[in-house]
Amino acid sequence: MNAKSFSLRNVAYAGIFSLGLVGLSGCAHMTPTQQRVVSGGAIGAAGGAALGAITGGSPAVGAAVGGVAGGAAGAVMGNH
């Protein structure tokens, strides 16, 4: 097994785990805007981590940047 497939597998597991946590976090008591921010952040983090791993960069940096961008996009979409 090479390092690239190992890191992609870890990214997939982390994304599944993160989505599970979001599902269990009690979004029922959140406003629609807050729900969009959380969803956007989770999707952005997963996408950023995957993109970071695929391009040979750091999945952690990709997740951080993607999470911030996704959360910001969710906030903007929630206000319009």
N, CA, C and O atoms as a CHARMM CRD file, in Angstrom:
* protein
*
  320
    1    1 MET  N      0.85500  -1.17800   0.00000 PROA 1      0.00000
    2    1 MET  CA     0.00000   0.00000   0.00000 PROA 1      0.00000
    3    1 MET  C      0.89700   1.23500   0.00000 PROA 1      0.00000
    4    1 MET  O      1.80800   1.34700   0.82000 PROA 1      0.00000
    5    2 ASN  N      0.63800   2.14900  -0.91000 PROA 2      0.00000
    6    2 ASN  CA     1.46200   3.34900  -0.95500 PROA 2      0.00000
    7    2 ASN  C      0.90000   4.43200  -0.03200 PROA 2      0.00000
    8    2 ASN  O     -0.21700   4.32300   0.47500 PROA 2      0.00000
    9    3 ALA  N      1.69300   5.46300   0.16700 PROA 3      0.00000
   10    3 ALA  CA     1.31500   6.52100   1.11600 PROA 3      0.00000
   11    3 ALA  C      0.10300   7.31000   0.63800 PROA 3      0.00000
   12    3 ALA  O     -0.69400   7.77400   1.45300 PROA 3      0.00000
   13    4 LYS  N     -0.04500   7.46700  -0.67700 PROA 4      0.00000
   14    4 LYS  CA    -1.15800   8.26200  -1.18500 PROA 4      0.00000
   15    4 LYS  C     -2.49900   7.57700  -0.92200 PROA 4      0.00000
   16    4 LYS  O     -3.45000   8.23700  -0.50500 PROA 4      0.00000
   17    5 SER  N     -2.59300   6.27600  -1.15600 PROA 5      0.00000
   18    5 SER  CA    -3.85800   5.58400  -0.90000 PROA 5      0.00000
   19    5 SER  C     -4.15700   5.53800   0.59000 PROA 5      0.00000
   20    5 SER  O     -5.31900   5.59200   0.99300 PROA 5      0.00000
   21    6 PHE  N     -3.11900   5.43900   1.40600 PROA 6      0.00000
   22    6 PHE  CA    -3.32000   5.44500   2.85300 PROA 6      0.00000
   23    6 PHE  C     -3.87800   6.78400   3.30900 PROA 6      0.00000
   24    6 PHE  O     -4.78600   6.81700   4.14000 PROA 6      0.00000
   25    7 SER  N     -3.35900   7.88600   2.78800 PROA 7      0.00000
   26    7 SER  CA    -3.84600   9.19600   3.21300 PROA 7      0.00000
   27    7 SER  C     -5.26000   9.45100   2.69600 PROA 7      0.00000
   28    7 SER  O     -6.06100  10.07500   3.39300 PROA 7      0.00000
   29    8 LEU  N     -5.58100   8.98600   1.49900 PROA 8      0.00000
   30    8 LEU  CA    -6.93900   9.15900   0.99000 PROA 8      0.00000
   31    8 LEU  C     -7.93800   8.36000   1.81800 PROA 8      0.00000
   32    8 LEU  O     -9.06000   8.80900   2.04900 PROA 8      0.00000
   33    9 ARG  N     -7.53000   7.18400   2.26200 PROA 9      0.00000
   34    9 ARG  CA    -8.40900   6.38700   3.11600 PROA 9      0.00000
   35    9 ARG  C     -8.64900   7.11300   4.44000 PROA 9      0.00000
   36    9 ARG  O     -9.77500   7.13800   4.93800 PROA 9      0.00000
   37   10 ASN  N     -7.60700   7.69700   5.00400 PROA 10     0.00000
   38   10 ASN  CA    -7.77200   8.44100   6.25600 PROA 10     0.00000
   39   10 ASN  C     -8.67700   9.64900   6.07000 PROA 10     0.00000
   40   10 ASN  O     -9.48000   9.96600   6.94700 PROA 10     0.00000
   41   11 VAL  N     -8.55200  10.31800   4.94400 PROA 11     0.00000
   42   11 VAL  CA    -9.41500  11.46400   4.66100 PROA 11     0.00000
   43   11 VAL  C    -10.86600  11.01400   4.56100 PROA 11     0.00000
   44   11 VAL  O    -11.76500  11.67700   5.07800 PROA 11     0.00000
   45   12 ALA  N    -11.08900   9.89600   3.90300 PROA 12     0.00000
   46   12 ALA  CA   -12.45800   9.38300   3.77600 PROA 12     0.00000
   47   12 ALA  C    -13.03200   9.03400   5.14400 PROA 12     0.00000
   48   12 ALA  O    -14.17800   9.37100   5.44100 PROA 12     0.00000
   49   13 TYR  N    -12.24200   8.36100   5.97500 PROA 13     0.00000
   50   13 TYR  CA   -12.71600   8.01800   7.31700 PROA 13     0.00000
   51   13 TYR  C    -12.99300   9.27100   8.14600 PROA 13     0.00000
   52   13 TYR  O    -13.98800   9.33600   8.86800 PROA 13     0.00000
   53   14 ALA  N    -12.11400  10.26200   8.04000 PROA 14     0.00000
   54   14 ALA  CA   -12.31600  11.50100   8.79500 PROA 14     0.00000
   55   14 ALA  C    -13.57200  12.22400   8.32700 PROA 14     0.00000
   56   14 ALA  O    -14.31200  12.77500   9.14200 PROA 14     0.00000
   57   15 GLY  N    -13.81500  12.22400   7.02700 PROA 15     0.00000
   58   15 GLY  CA   -15.01900  12.86500   6.50400 PROA 15     0.00000
   59   15 GLY  C    -16.28700  12.17500   6.96500 PROA 15     0.00000
   60   15 GLY  O    -17.25600  12.83500   7.34000 PROA 15     0.00000
   61   16 ILE  N    -16.28500  10.85100   6.93900 PROA 16     0.00000
   62   16 ILE  CA   -17.45500  10.09900   7.39800 PROA 16     0.00000
   63   16 ILE  C    -17.68700  10.34100   8.88200 PROA 16     0.00000
   64   16 ILE  O    -18.82300  10.53600   9.31400 PROA 16     0.00000
   65   17 PHE  N    -16.61700  10.32900   9.65700 PROA 17     0.00000
   66   17 PHE  CA   -16.72400  10.57400  11.09300 PROA 17     0.00000
   67   17 PHE  C    -17.25100  11.98000  11.36100 PROA 17     0.00000
   68   17 PHE  O    -18.10000  12.17300  12.23100 PROA 17     0.00000
   69   18 SER  N    -16.74500  12.96400  10.61200 PROA 18     0.00000
   70   18 SER  CA   -17.19200  14.34900  10.80300 PROA 18     0.00000
   71   18 SER  C    -18.66400  14.51900  10.46600 PROA 18     0.00000
   72   18 SER  O    -19.39600  15.20100  11.18300 PROA 18     0.00000
   73   19 LEU  N    -19.09400  13.90500   9.38200 PROA 19     0.00000
   74   19 LEU  CA   -20.50800  14.00000   9.01900 PROA 19     0.00000
   75   19 LEU  C    -21.38400  13.32600  10.06400 PROA 19     0.00000
   76   19 LEU  O    -22.49100  13.78800  10.34300 PROA 19     0.00000
   77   20 GLY  N    -20.89500  12.23700  10.64000 PROA 20     0.00000
   78   20 GLY  CA   -21.63900  11.58300  11.71600 PROA 20     0.00000
   79   20 GLY  C    -21.76800  12.48100  12.93200 PROA 20     0.00000
   80   20 GLY  O    -22.82500  12.53200  13.56100 PROA 20     0.00000
   81   21 LEU  N    -20.70000  13.18800  13.26400 PROA 21     0.00000
   82   21 LEU  CA   -20.75500  14.10900  14.39900 PROA 21     0.00000
   83   21 LEU  C    -21.72400  15.25100  14.14500 PROA 21     0.00000
   84   21 LEU  O    -22.46200  15.65900  15.04100 PROA 21     0.00000
   85   22 VAL  N    -21.72000  15.76100  12.93200 PROA 22     0.00000
   86   22 VAL  CA   -22.65900  16.83300  12.59600 PROA 22     0.00000
   87   22 VAL  C    -24.09000  16.32800  12.72600 PROA 22     0.00000
   88   22 VAL  O    -24.96500  17.04000  13.21900 PROA 22     0.00000
   89   23 GLY  N    -24.32100  15.10800  12.28800 PROA 23     0.00000
   90   23 GLY  CA   -25.65600  14.53200  12.38400 PROA 23     0.00000
   91   23 GLY  C    -26.11900  14.33800  13.80800 PROA 23     0.00000
   92   23 GLY  O    -27.31400  14.41100  14.09400 PROA 23     0.00000
   93   24 LEU  N    -25.17800  14.09200  14.70700 PROA 24     0.00000
   94   24 LEU  CA   -25.52400  13.86600  16.10600 PROA 24     0.00000
   95   24 LEU  C    -25.45300  15.12300  16.96400 PROA 24     0.00000
   96   24 LEU  O    -25.72200  15.06300  18.16300 PROA 24     0.00000
   97   25 SER  N    -25.10100  16.25000  16.37700 PROA 25     0.00000
   98   25 SER  CA   -24.85900  17.45200  17.17300 PROA 25     0.00000
   99   25 SER  C    -26.11500  18.22600  17.53400 PROA 25     0.00000
  100   25 SER  O    -26.02700  19.25800  18.19900 PROA 25     0.00000
  101   26 GLY  N    -27.25000  17.76800  17.12500 PROA 26     0.00000
  102   26 GLY  CA   -28.48900  18.43400  17.52300 PROA 26     0.00000
  103   26 GLY  C    -28.80400  19.65600  16.69300 PROA 26     0.00000
  104   26 GLY  O    -29.07400  20.72400  17.24200 PROA 26     0.00000
  105   27 CYS  N    -28.77700  19.52200  15.40400 PROA 27     0.00000
  106   27 CYS  CA   -29.06800  20.64800  14.51600 PROA 27     0.00000
  107   27 CYS  C    -30.53200  21.08200  14.56900 PROA 27     0.00000
  108   27 CYS  O    -30.89100  22.09700  13.97400 PROA 27     0.00000
  109   28 ALA  N    -31.36600  20.34400  15.25900 PROA 28     0.00000
  110   28 ALA  CA   -32.79100  20.68500  15.31100 PROA 28     0.00000
  111   28 ALA  C    -33.03400  22.01600  16.01000 PROA 28     0.00000
  112   28 ALA  O    -34.03800  22.67600  15.74500 PROA 28     0.00000
  113   29 HSD  N    -32.13400  22.41600  16.89100 PROA 29     0.00000
  114   29 HSD  CA   -32.31600  23.65200  17.64500 PROA 29     0.00000
  115   29 HSD  C    -31.52400  24.81300  17.05100 PROA 29     0.00000
  116   29 HSD  O    -31.33900  25.84200  17.70000 PROA 29     0.00000
  117   30 MET  N    -31.06400  24.64200  15.82900 PROA 30     0.00000
  118   30 MET  CA   -30.30000  25.69000  15.16300 PROA 30     0.00000
  119   30 MET  C    -31.19200  26.40200  14.15200 PROA 30     0.00000
  120   30 MET  O    -32.14700  25.83000  13.62600 PROA 30     0.00000
  121   31 THR  N    -30.85800  27.65400  13.89600 PROA 31     0.00000
  122   31 THR  CA   -31.56800  28.38700  12.84900 PROA 31     0.00000
  123   31 THR  C    -31.13500  27.83100  11.49000 PROA 31     0.00000
  124   31 THR  O    -30.09500  27.18000  11.39100 PROA 31     0.00000
  125   32 PRO  N    -31.91900  28.08200  10.45500 PROA 32     0.00000
  126   32 PRO  CA   -31.50400  27.61600   9.12600 PROA 32     0.00000
  127   32 PRO  C    -30.13700  28.16200   8.69900 PROA 32     0.00000
  128   32 PRO  O    -29.36900  27.45400   8.04800 PROA 32     0.00000
  129   33 THR  N    -29.83000  29.40000   9.05600 PROA 33     0.00000
  130   33 THR  CA   -28.52300  29.96600   8.71500 PROA 33     0.00000
  131   33 THR  C    -27.41100  29.21800   9.42900 PROA 33     0.00000
  132   33 THR  O    -26.38500  28.91100   8.82200 PROA 33     0.00000
  133   34 GLN  N    -27.59900  28.92000  10.70800 PROA 34     0.00000
  134   34 GLN  CA   -26.59400  28.17000  11.45200 PROA 34     0.00000
  135   34 GLN  C    -26.40600  26.77500  10.86600 PROA 34     0.00000
  136   34 GLN  O    -25.28300  26.27800  10.79300 PROA 34     0.00000
  137   35 GLN  N    -27.49000  26.15000  10.45400 PROA 35     0.00000
  138   35 GLN  CA   -27.39500  24.82900   9.84000 PROA 35     0.00000
  139   35 GLN  C    -26.60200  24.88700   8.54000 PROA 35     0.00000
  140   35 GLN  O    -25.81300  23.98700   8.25100 PROA 35     0.00000
  141   36 ARG  N    -26.80800  25.94100   7.75800 PROA 36     0.00000
  142   36 ARG  CA   -26.06600  26.08100   6.50300 PROA 36     0.00000
  143   36 ARG  C    -24.58400  26.32400   6.76400 PROA 36     0.00000
  144   36 ARG  O    -23.73700  25.82000   6.02600 PROA 36     0.00000
  145   37 VAL  N    -24.26200  27.08900   7.80100 PROA 37     0.00000
  146   37 VAL  CA   -22.86000  27.33500   8.13900 PROA 37     0.00000
  147   37 VAL  C    -22.18000  26.02800   8.53000 PROA 37     0.00000
  148   37 VAL  O    -21.07600  25.73800   8.06700 PROA 37     0.00000
  149   38 VAL  N    -22.83100  25.24200   9.37800 PROA 38     0.00000
  150   38 VAL  CA   -22.25000  23.96800   9.81400 PROA 38     0.00000
  151   38 VAL  C    -22.10800  23.01800   8.62900 PROA 38     0.00000
  152   38 VAL  O    -21.06300  22.39000   8.45200 PROA 38     0.00000
  153   39 SER  N    -23.14900  22.91500   7.82600 PROA 39     0.00000
  154   39 SER  CA   -23.09900  22.02500   6.65900 PROA 39     0.00000
  155   39 SER  C    -22.02200  22.47000   5.67900 PROA 39     0.00000
  156   39 SER  O    -21.24100  21.65300   5.19200 PROA 39     0.00000
  157   40 GLY  N    -21.98300  23.75400   5.39500 PROA 40     0.00000
  158   40 GLY  CA   -20.97000  24.27300   4.47700 PROA 40     0.00000
  159   40 GLY  C    -19.56400  24.05500   4.99500 PROA 40     0.00000
  160   40 GLY  O    -18.66400  23.70600   4.23100 PROA 40     0.00000
  161   41 GLY  N    -19.37000  24.25900   6.29400 PROA 41     0.00000
  162   41 GLY  CA   -18.05400  24.03400   6.88500 PROA 41     0.00000
  163   41 GLY  C    -17.62800  22.58200   6.81400 PROA 41     0.00000
  164   41 GLY  O    -16.47500  22.28400   6.50200 PROA 41     0.00000
  165   42 ALA  N    -18.55300  21.67300   7.10100 PROA 42     0.00000
  166   42 ALA  CA   -18.23100  20.24300   7.05900 PROA 42     0.00000
  167   42 ALA  C    -17.92600  19.78800   5.63400 PROA 42     0.00000
  168   42 ALA  O    -16.95900  19.06300   5.39800 PROA 42     0.00000
  169   43 ILE  N    -18.74700  20.21300   4.70200 PROA 43     0.00000
  170   43 ILE  CA   -18.52200  19.83200   3.30200 PROA 43     0.00000
  171   43 ILE  C    -17.22900  20.45200   2.78400 PROA 43     0.00000
  172   43 ILE  O    -16.46000  19.79700   2.08100 PROA 43     0.00000
  173   44 GLY  N    -16.99200  21.71500   3.13100 PROA 44     0.00000
  174   44 GLY  CA   -15.76200  22.37500   2.70400 PROA 44     0.00000
  175   44 GLY  C    -14.52200  21.73300   3.29500 PROA 44     0.00000
  176   44 GLY  O    -13.50800  21.59700   2.61100 PROA 44     0.00000
  177   45 ALA  N    -14.59100  21.33500   4.56100 PROA 45     0.00000
  178   45 ALA  CA   -13.44900  20.68300   5.20000 PROA 45     0.00000
  179   45 ALA  C    -13.15400  19.33800   4.55100 PROA 45     0.00000
  180   45 ALA  O    -11.99500  19.00900   4.29400 PROA 45     0.00000
  181   46 ALA  N    -14.19200  18.56700   4.28800 PROA 46     0.00000
  182   46 ALA  CA   -13.98400  17.26600   3.64300 PROA 46     0.00000
  183   46 ALA  C    -13.41600  17.43900   2.23400 PROA 46     0.00000
  184   46 ALA  O    -12.48400  16.73700   1.84100 PROA 46     0.00000
  185   47 GLY  N    -13.98000  18.37100   1.49000 PROA 47     0.00000
  186   47 GLY  CA   -13.48300  18.61900   0.13900 PROA 47     0.00000
  187   47 GLY  C    -12.06900  19.16700   0.13200 PROA 47     0.00000
  188   47 GLY  O    -11.24900  18.77400  -0.69900 PROA 47     0.00000
  189   48 GLY  N    -11.78200  20.06900   1.05200 PROA 48     0.00000
  190   48 GLY  CA   -10.43800  20.63500   1.13600 PROA 48     0.00000
  191   48 GLY  C     -9.40000  19.60600   1.53200 PROA 48     0.00000
  192   48 GLY  O     -8.28700  19.60900   1.00400 PROA 48     0.00000
  193   49 ALA  N     -9.75400  18.72300   2.46000 PROA 49     0.00000
  194   49 ALA  CA    -8.82900  17.66700   2.86700 PROA 49     0.00000
  195   49 ALA  C     -8.56900  16.70700   1.71300 PROA 49     0.00000
  196   49 ALA  O     -7.43100  16.30200   1.48000 PROA 49     0.00000
  197   50 ALA  N     -9.62100  16.34700   0.99800 PROA 50     0.00000
  198   50 ALA  CA    -9.45100  15.45000  -0.14400 PROA 50     0.00000
  199   50 ALA  C     -8.59700  16.10300  -1.22400 PROA 50     0.00000
  200   50 ALA  O     -7.70200  15.46700  -1.78100 PROA 50     0.00000
  201   51 LEU  N     -8.86900  17.36200  -1.51900 PROA 51     0.00000
  202   51 LEU  CA    -8.09700  18.06900  -2.53400 PROA 51     0.00000
  203   51 LEU  C     -6.63600  18.21000  -2.10900 PROA 51     0.00000
  204   51 LEU  O     -5.72900  18.05900  -2.92700 PROA 51     0.00000
  205   52 GLY  N     -6.41400  18.49900  -0.82900 PROA 52     0.00000
  206   52 GLY  CA    -5.04700  18.58900  -0.33200 PROA 52     0.00000
  207   52 GLY  C     -4.30400  17.27200  -0.45800 PROA 52     0.00000
  208   52 GLY  O     -3.12400  17.25200  -0.80700 PROA 52     0.00000
  209   53 ALA  N     -4.99300  16.16500  -0.17400 PROA 53     0.00000
  210   53 ALA  CA    -4.35900  14.85400  -0.27900 PROA 53     0.00000
  211   53 ALA  C     -4.09500  14.47500  -1.73200 PROA 53     0.00000
  212   53 ALA  O     -3.05100  13.90500  -2.04600 PROA 53     0.00000
  213   54 ILE  N     -5.02800  14.78500  -2.60800 PROA 54     0.00000
  214   54 ILE  CA    -4.88500  14.42100  -4.02100 PROA 54     0.00000
  215   54 ILE  C     -3.75200  15.19700  -4.68100 PROA 54     0.00000
  216   54 ILE  O     -3.00100  14.64100  -5.48200 PROA 54     0.00000
  217   55 THR  N     -3.62800  16.47400  -4.34900 PROA 55     0.00000
  218   55 THR  CA    -2.60800  17.30700  -4.98700 PROA 55     0.00000
  219   55 THR  C     -1.23500  17.16100  -4.35200 PROA 55     0.00000
  220   55 THR  O     -0.27200  17.77200  -4.81600 PROA 55     0.00000
  221   56 GLY  N     -1.13100  16.36400  -3.30400 PROA 56     0.00000
  222   56 GLY  CA     0.15200  16.16800  -2.65300 PROA 56     0.00000
  223   56 GLY  C      0.44500  17.19900  -1.58500 PROA 56     0.00000
  224   56 GLY  O      1.53900  17.21400  -1.02100 PROA 56     0.00000
  225   57 GLY  N     -0.50600  18.05100  -1.30000 PROA 57     0.00000
  226   57 GLY  CA    -0.34000  19.04100  -0.24100 PROA 57     0.00000
  227   57 GLY  C     -0.74000  18.46800   1.10300 PROA 57     0.00000
  228   57 GLY  O     -0.81400  17.25100   1.27300 PROA 57     0.00000
  229   58 SER  N     -0.99200  19.32600   2.03200 PROA 58     0.00000
  230   58 SER  CA    -1.36800  18.91100   3.37600 PROA 58     0.00000
  231   58 SER  C     -2.88600  18.80000   3.48800 PROA 58     0.00000
  232   58 SER  O     -3.59100  19.78700   3.28000 PROA 58     0.00000
  233   59 PRO  N     -3.40000  17.60900   3.81500 PROA 59     0.00000
  234   59 PRO  CA    -4.84400  17.47900   4.01300 PROA 59     0.00000
  235   59 PRO  C     -5.36100  18.34900   5.15400 PROA 59     0.00000
  236   59 PRO  O     -6.49500  18.82600   5.10800 PROA 59     0.00000
  237   60 ALA  N     -4.53500  18.55600   6.17800 PROA 60     0.00000
  238   60 ALA  CA    -4.96400  19.37400   7.31300 PROA 60     0.00000
  239   60 ALA  C     -5.15400  20.83100   6.89500 PROA 60     0.00000
  240   60 ALA  O     -6.13500  21.46800   7.27700 PROA 60     0.00000
  241   61 VAL  N     -4.22800  21.34500   6.12100 PROA 61     0.00000
  242   61 VAL  CA    -4.35500  22.72600   5.63800 PROA 61     0.00000
  243   61 VAL  C     -5.54800  22.83400   4.69500 PROA 61     0.00000
  244   61 VAL  O     -6.30800  23.80000   4.75800 PROA 61     0.00000
  245   62 GLY  N     -5.71100  21.84600   3.82500 PROA 62     0.00000
  246   62 GLY  CA    -6.85800  21.83900   2.92200 PROA 62     0.00000
  247   62 GLY  C     -8.17000  21.81000   3.67600 PROA 62     0.00000
  248   62 GLY  O     -9.12200  22.49500   3.30200 PROA 62     0.00000
  249   63 ALA  N     -8.22500  21.00900   4.75300 PROA 63     0.00000
  250   63 ALA  CA    -9.44300  20.93300   5.55800 PROA 63     0.00000
  251   63 ALA  C     -9.72400  22.25900   6.24800 PROA 63     0.00000
  252   63 ALA  O    -10.87400  22.69500   6.31700 PROA 63     0.00000
  253   64 ALA  N     -8.68300  22.90000   6.75600 PROA 64     0.00000
  254   64 ALA  CA    -8.87200  24.18000   7.44000 PROA 64     0.00000
  255   64 ALA  C     -9.36700  25.25100   6.47300 PROA 64     0.00000
  256   64 ALA  O    -10.32100  25.97000   6.77100 PROA 64     0.00000
  257   65 VAL  N     -8.72500  25.35300   5.33100 PROA 65     0.00000
  258   65 VAL  CA    -9.12700  26.35700   4.34500 PROA 65     0.00000
  259   65 VAL  C    -10.52000  26.04700   3.80700 PROA 65     0.00000
  260   65 VAL  O    -11.35700  26.94100   3.68600 PROA 65     0.00000
  261   66 GLY  N    -10.76500  24.78300   3.48700 PROA 66     0.00000
  262   66 GLY  CA   -12.07700  24.39100   2.97600 PROA 66     0.00000
  263   66 GLY  C    -13.18000  24.59800   3.99400 PROA 66     0.00000
  264   66 GLY  O    -14.28700  25.00400   3.64000 PROA 66     0.00000
  265   67 GLY  N    -12.88600  24.31900   5.25900 PROA 67     0.00000
  266   67 GLY  CA   -13.87900  24.51900   6.31000 PROA 67     0.00000
  267   67 GLY  C    -14.26400  25.97600   6.48100 PROA 67     0.00000
  268   67 GLY  O    -15.44000  26.30700   6.62700 PROA 67     0.00000
  269   68 VAL  N    -13.26500  26.84000   6.46100 PROA 68     0.00000
  270   68 VAL  CA   -13.54100  28.27700   6.58200 PROA 68     0.00000
  271   68 VAL  C    -14.31800  28.77500   5.36500 PROA 68     0.00000
  272   68 VAL  O    -15.29500  29.51100   5.50200 PROA 68     0.00000
  273   69 ALA  N    -13.87500  28.37000   4.17900 PROA 69     0.00000
  274   69 ALA  CA   -14.56800  28.80900   2.96100 PROA 69     0.00000
  275   69 ALA  C    -15.99100  28.26600   2.90900 PROA 69     0.00000
  276   69 ALA  O    -16.91700  28.98800   2.54100 PROA 69     0.00000
  277   70 GLY  N    -16.17000  26.99900   3.27400 PROA 70     0.00000
  278   70 GLY  CA   -17.50500  26.41400   3.26700 PROA 70     0.00000
  279   70 GLY  C    -18.41800  27.04500   4.29300 PROA 70     0.00000
  280   70 GLY  O    -19.59500  27.27800   4.02000 PROA 70     0.00000
  281   71 GLY  N    -17.88700  27.32300   5.47300 PROA 71     0.00000
  282   71 GLY  CA   -18.68700  27.99100   6.50100 PROA 71     0.00000
  283   71 GLY  C    -19.09400  29.39100   6.07900 PROA 71     0.00000
  284   71 GLY  O    -20.22600  29.81600   6.30800 PROA 71     0.00000
  285   72 ALA  N    -18.16000  30.10600   5.45900 PROA 72     0.00000
  286   72 ALA  CA   -18.47800  31.45300   4.97600 PROA 72     0.00000
  287   72 ALA  C    -19.52500  31.40100   3.86800 PROA 72     0.00000
  288   72 ALA  O    -20.44100  32.22300   3.83200 PROA 72     0.00000
  289   73 ALA  N    -19.38900  30.43700   2.97200 PROA 73     0.00000
  290   73 ALA  CA   -20.37800  30.29600   1.89700 PROA 73     0.00000
  291   73 ALA  C    -21.74600  29.95000   2.47100 PROA 73     0.00000
  292   73 ALA  O    -22.76400  30.45900   2.00200 PROA 73     0.00000
  293   74 GLY  N    -21.77500  29.08800   3.47900 PROA 74     0.00000
  294   74 GLY  CA   -23.04200  28.74700   4.11700 PROA 74     0.00000
  295   74 GLY  C    -23.68400  29.94600   4.79100 PROA 74     0.00000
  296   74 GLY  O    -24.90500  30.10100   4.76300 PROA 74     0.00000
  297   75 ALA  N    -22.86200  30.79300   5.39700 PROA 75     0.00000
  298   75 ALA  CA   -23.38900  31.99300   6.05000 PROA 75     0.00000
  299   75 ALA  C    -23.96100  32.96300   5.02300 PROA 75     0.00000
  300   75 ALA  O    -25.02300  33.54600   5.23700 PROA 75     0.00000
  301   76 VAL  N    -23.25700  33.13200   3.91400 PROA 76     0.00000
  302   76 VAL  CA   -23.72900  34.03900   2.87100 PROA 76     0.00000
  303   76 VAL  C    -25.01600  33.50700   2.25300 PROA 76     0.00000
  304   76 VAL  O    -25.95800  34.26800   2.02900 PROA 76     0.00000
  305   77 MET  N    -25.06100  32.21000   1.97500 PROA 77     0.00000
  306   77 MET  CA   -26.26500  31.61600   1.38200 PROA 77     0.00000
  307   77 MET  C    -27.43600  31.68100   2.35700 PROA 77     0.00000
  308   77 MET  O    -28.58700  31.80100   1.93600 PROA 77     0.00000
  309   78 GLY  N    -27.15400  31.60400   3.64400 PROA 78     0.00000
  310   78 GLY  CA   -28.21400  31.67200   4.63800 PROA 78     0.00000
  311   78 GLY  C    -28.82100  33.05400   4.77500 PROA 78     0.00000
  312   78 GLY  O    -29.95600  33.19100   5.23200 PROA 78     0.00000
  313   79 ASN  N    -28.08100  34.07600   4.38700 PROA 79     0.00000
  314   79 ASN  CA   -28.57500  35.44500   4.50300 PROA 79     0.00000
  315   79 ASN  C    -29.27600  35.93100   3.24600 PROA 79     0.00000
  316   79 ASN  O    -29.80100  37.04400   3.23200 PROA 79     0.00000
  317   80 HSD  N    -29.29900  35.13100   2.19700 PROA 80     0.00000
  318   80 HSD  CA   -29.92900  35.56600   0.93800 PROA 80     0.00000
  319   80 HSD  C    -31.06100  34.67100   0.57000 PROA 80     0.00000
  320   80 HSD  O    -31.70700  34.88300  -0.45600 PROA 80     0.00000
